[in-house]
């Protein structure tokens, strides 16, 4: 039963995150960004570690100001990416596309709910 309660909380949290993402995507301005660097970063996963890359992306807003964001979502061999940014706060940019975190949270929550009833 405890797993189901945690799962329910995660579902609510994930739905909230998805709603925020959808609202952002609807008002965001789309532009092209240029990958300006890929920086190797060693990340720890339990006892294992592996080298991944943070990607630095530069884009220009409609006023001509240049902004830079960093993403851990590495897209190898891609020089140009689509960026979404908040027109009221152009430095708040995000990579377009990809699986949203809210989807993973909802999925994990649903799995815990089902698992809680099976245990």
C-alpha positions as CSV (number, residue, x, y, z in Angstrom):
1,X,0.0,0.0,0.0
2,X,2.9,2.4,0.8
3,X,4.2,2.0,-2.8
4,X,0.8,3.0,-4.1
5,X,0.7,6.2,-2.0
6,X,4.2,7.2,-3.3
7,X,3.1,6.3,-6.8
8,X,0.0,8.5,-6.5
9,X,2.2,11.4,-5.4
10,X,4.5,10.8,-8.3
11,X,1.6,10.7,-10.8
12,X,0.3,14.1,-9.4
13,X,3.8,15.6,-9.5
14,X,4.4,14.3,-13.1
15,X,1.1,15.6,-14.4
16,X,1.9,19.0,-12.8
17,X,5.3,19.0,-14.6
18,X,3.7,18.1,-17.9
19,X,1.1,20.9,-17.6
20,X,3.9,23.4,-16.9
21,X,5.9,22.1,-19.9
22,X,2.9,22.3,-22.2
23,X,2.1,25.8,-21.1
24,X,5.8,26.8,-21.7
25,X,5.8,25.2,-25.1
26,X,2.7,27.0,-26.2
27,X,4.0,30.5,-25.4
28,X,7.7,29.8,-26.2
29,X,9.4,31.3,-29.2
30,X,11.2,28.8,-31.5
31,X,14.6,29.5,-32.8
32,X,17.7,27.7,-34.0
33,X,20.6,27.2,-31.7
34,X,24.2,26.3,-32.5
35,X,26.1,23.7,-30.4
36,X,29.2,25.6,-29.5
37,X,30.9,23.0,-27.3
38,X,30.6,19.6,-25.8
39,X,32.2,19.2,-22.4
40,X,33.0,15.8,-21.0
41,X,31.6,15.2,-17.5
42,X,32.1,12.1,-15.4
43,X,28.8,11.1,-13.7
44,X,28.4,8.6,-11.0
45,X,25.6,6.0,-11.1
46,X,25.8,4.0,-7.9
47,X,29.2,2.3,-8.0
48,X,29.6,2.9,-11.7
49,X,30.8,6.0,-13.4
50,X,30.8,7.0,-17.0
51,X,31.8,9.9,-19.2
52,X,28.9,11.9,-20.7
53,X,28.8,15.3,-22.3
54,X,27.2,18.6,-21.4
55,X,26.3,20.5,-24.5
56,X,26.6,24.3,-24.6
57,X,24.2,25.9,-27.0
58,X,24.0,29.5,-28.2
59,X,20.9,31.1,-29.7
60,X,19.7,34.6,-30.5
61,X,16.4,36.1,-29.4
62,X,14.1,38.3,-31.6
63,X,15.8,41.4,-30.1
64,X,19.2,40.2,-31.4
65,X,20.6,39.3,-28.0
66,X,22.7,36.2,-27.7
67,X,22.0,33.6,-25.0
68,X,23.7,30.4,-23.9
69,X,22.2,27.4,-22.3
70,X,23.7,24.1,-21.1
71,X,22.0,20.8,-21.6
72,X,23.0,17.3,-20.4
73,X,20.9,15.9,-23.3
74,X,23.7,15.1,-25.6
75,X,22.9,15.0,-29.3
76,X,26.1,13.7,-30.9
77,X,27.0,15.0,-34.4
78,X,24.4,17.7,-34.3
79,X,25.5,21.2,-34.8
80,X,22.1,23.0,-35.1
81,X,19.3,22.3,-32.6
82,X,15.9,23.8,-32.1
83,X,15.6,25.9,-28.9
84,X,12.4,27.2,-27.2
85,X,12.7,30.3,-25.1
86,X,10.3,32.3,-23.0
87,X,9.5,35.6,-24.8
88,X,9.2,37.4,-21.4
89,X,12.6,36.0,-20.2
90,X,14.7,35.1,-23.3
91,X,17.5,33.6,-21.2
92,X,15.1,30.9,-20.2
93,X,15.8,28.5,-23.1
94,X,15.3,24.8,-23.5
95,X,16.0,22.2,-26.2
96,X,12.9,21.4,-28.2
97,X,11.8,17.8,-28.5
98,X,12.8,14.8,-26.5
99,X,10.9,13.0,-23.8
100,X,9.8,15.2,-21.0
101,X,10.7,14.5,-17.4
102,X,7.0,14.6,-16.5
103,X,6.4,11.5,-18.6
104,X,9.0,9.5,-16.7
105,X,7.6,10.6,-13.4
106,X,4.0,9.7,-14.3
107,X,5.2,6.3,-15.7
108,X,7.2,5.6,-12.5
109,X,4.2,6.6,-10.4
110,X,1.9,4.3,-12.3
111,X,4.3,1.4,-12.0
112,X,4.6,2.0,-8.2
113,X,0.8,2.1,-7.9
114,X,0.4,-1.2,-9.7
115,X,3.3,-2.7,-7.8
116,X,1.8,-1.6,-4.5
117,X,-1.4,-3.5,-5.2
118,X,0.5,-6.6,-6.3
119,X,2.7,-6.8,-3.2
